Amino acid sequence: MIEKTYNFTRTDDKVIEKIIADDNVNINHMVLNKGQALPEHFSNSNVYMIVIRGRVTLQLADQPAHHYPAGTIINIPYNIKMNVSNQQDDTLEFFVVKAPSPSAFEKTQSR
């Protein structure tokens, strides 16, 4: 086989999993239930959040929180403070794509 395949967990329970972490790209899969959140952090690459189901609440830098429904792709620039949570009743599921991979991005930023 030429291609590689990757699997992600199909669940309604909380999950934060790295699917791909190589020199080209990082892809994470996350499921959050009502009231669950990620720790506050800064984006370490160009980040693309792909909302699969539910509604993500996203607060970036000092701006007010925004809510994005399933079917939305959100682009977040490098080095932005992020607060990601599920404030809705429905389960939130999304993928995070970091391109380039944070390790490669840091090399280009230090030049």
N, C-alpha and C positions, 0 to 999 in steps of 0.2 A: 504494500500500500504506500502510496505517495503521501496521502493526507494524514494528519493527526486528528484525533477526536478528543473532545473534552466533555465531561459531564458536570452537571450542577444538580444540587439537591432540590427536589420538588416537595415542598412542605408548606404548611401554614405556621410552623413554629419558627422562632427567631433563628436566623442563620446568617453568619458573615463568613464567606469562604472565598479564598483566592482560587480562581479557575486557571488563569495563565499568568505567569510572572517570568518573562524572559527579556532579552535585550530590546525587543521590538515594541512590546505592549504589555500592560498589566490589565487583566480583566477580573473584577470581583463581582460576586453575586450576593445580594443581601435581601433578607426578609425581616420586616419589623412589624410587630403588632402595636395596637393602640398604646401610646405612652412610651414606647421604646425609642431610643435614639442612639446615634453614634457619639463617641466623645468629640468634643470640640477639637478641631485640628485645622491645619493649613494645607491647601492643595499643594502637592509636591510634583505636579506636572500639569499639562493641559488635561482637564477632566471632562468627560462626557458621561452624564447620568442618563440612563435610559429607563424610564418608568414603565414597568410591565403591567402592574395592577395596583390599585389603590391610589393614594395621593400623597406625594412627598411634601413635607414642610421644610423649606430651605431658607436659612438666614445666612447671608454672605456679608462679610466685612461689617459695616455699621448700618447697613440698610435694613428696613423692616423685613420680616419673614414673608415669603411668597409660597403659594401652594400650587403644585403642578400635578395634573392628573395623568393616569395611564395613557400612553401614546405620545408622551412628551420626551424630547431629548434636550437636556440642559447642558450648555457648554460653560465651564467654569475655568477662568484663567489660572495661571500659575501663582502660587503664594498668596492665596486669598483665604481668610479665616472663614471656616465653614461650620455651621450647625445643621445637622440633618436629623429629622425626626418624623414619626408618624403620629399625628394628632387626631387622626380620624378613626372611626370604628372599623373600617375595612382593613384587611391585611395589606401592607405595602410590600411590593417586590420590585427590585430594580437592579440593574447592572451598572457598574462603574468601569469605564474604559479610560485608561491613562495612556496617552500617546503623545510623545514617545514614552517608553518606560521611564519611571522616575530615575533609575540609575543612569540612563542615557541622557535624560534631560538635565540632570545635575552636571554632567560633563560639559554639555554645550553652554550652560550658564556660567561656568567657571572660566571660560576662555576669554 
